[in-house]
Amino acid sequence: MTRLYGIKACDTMKKARAWLEEAGVAYDFHDYKAAGIDAALLREWVERLGWDKVLNRAGTTFRKLPEEARQDLDADKTVALMVAQPSMIKRPMLVHGEVLEAGFKPERYAAIFG
């Protein structure tokens, strides 16, 4: 099963979804801004990829945080931030079997789906 996590209106999400559809890949979509995200799932992602790969520091939600909230980041702190504000999660997050991919790059998706 393939599942794509992200935010419906995000441009990068639109590109990833279009790629999957054009490639004929069936997937479930989870909009974590609308439906929320489970802290345990986020912890799993952080353990597998590292919090710095899962946290979207380039987004406006993260950049608008007070300076003290952006300092001394670690796995626990970033998971708490992302649960509270799912817009801070990297988009998209793709789960395909045992594969976990953060972000969208067409060449990576092509390698994953062969």
C-alpha positions in Angstrom: 0.0 0.0 0.0 1.2 3.5 -0.8 0.2 6.4 1.3 1.0 10.1 0.7 0.9 12.5 3.6 0.8 16.3 3.2 -1.4 19.3 2.7 -3.9 19.4 -0.2 -3.2 22.9 -1.3 0.6 22.7 -1.3 2.2 23.1 -4.8 4.8 20.4 -4.1 2.0 18.1 -3.1 0.2 18.8 -6.3 3.3 17.8 -8.3 3.7 14.6 -6.3 0.1 13.6 -6.7 0.2 14.4 -10.4 3.4 12.2 -10.7 1.8 9.3 -8.9 -1.4 9.6 -11.0 0.5 9.8 -14.3 2.5 6.8 -13.3 -0.6 4.8 -12.5 0.3 4.4 -8.8 -2.7 3.9 -6.5 -2.3 5.7 -3.2 -4.2 6.9 -0.2 -3.9 10.6 0.7 -3.8 11.8 4.3 -4.1 15.6 4.7 -2.4 16.2 8.0 -3.5 19.8 8.2 -7.2 18.7 8.0 -7.0 15.3 9.7 -4.1 15.9 12.1 -1.2 13.6 12.6 -0.4 10.9 15.2 2.6 11.6 17.4 3.7 8.0 17.3 3.8 8.0 13.5 5.8 11.2 13.6 8.2 9.7 16.1 8.7 6.7 13.8 9.5 9.0 10.9 11.9 11.0 13.0 13.7 7.8 14.2 14.0 6.5 10.6 15.0 9.8 8.8 16.1 12.2 11.6 14.1 15.1 12.8 16.0 17.5 10.5 14.6 15.6 7.4 11.0 15.5 8.7 10.8 19.1 10.0 10.1 21.7 7.3 12.3 24.6 8.5 11.9 26.5 5.2 8.1 27.0 5.6 6.5 30.1 7.0 4.9 28.3 9.9 8.4 27.4 11.3 9.9 30.7 10.5 7.1 32.6 12.3 7.8 30.7 15.6 9.5 32.7 18.3 13.3 32.4 18.3 13.3 30.4 21.5 11.0 27.8 20.0 13.4 27.3 17.1 16.5 26.9 19.4 17.8 23.7 20.9 15.8 21.4 18.7 15.8 17.7 19.2 13.6 14.8 18.3 11.1 15.3 21.2 10.8 19.0 20.6 10.3 18.8 16.9 7.7 16.0 17.2 5.7 18.2 19.7 6.0 21.2 17.3 4.8 19.1 14.3 1.9 17.6 16.2 0.8 21.1 17.3 1.3 22.6 13.8 1.3 19.9 11.1 2.2 22.6 8.5 5.8 22.2 9.9 6.0 18.6 8.5 8.0 18.2 5.3 5.8 17.7 2.3 5.1 15.2 1.0 5.8 12.2 3.1 5.5 9.1 1.1 5.2 5.6 2.6 5.4 2.7 0.1 5.9 -0.6 1.8 9.1 -0.2 3.8 10.1 2.9 1.9 9.8 6.3 3.6 10.6 9.3 1.5 10.5 13.0 2.6 9.9 15.6 -0.1 9.3 15.2 -3.8 11.9 14.6 -6.4 10.7 12.9 -9.6 13.9 10.9 -10.0 13.5 9.5 -6.5 9.8 8.5 -7.1 10.9 6.9 -10.4 13.5 4.9 -8.5 11.0 3.9 -5.8 8.3 2.8 -8.3 10.6 1.6 -11.0 
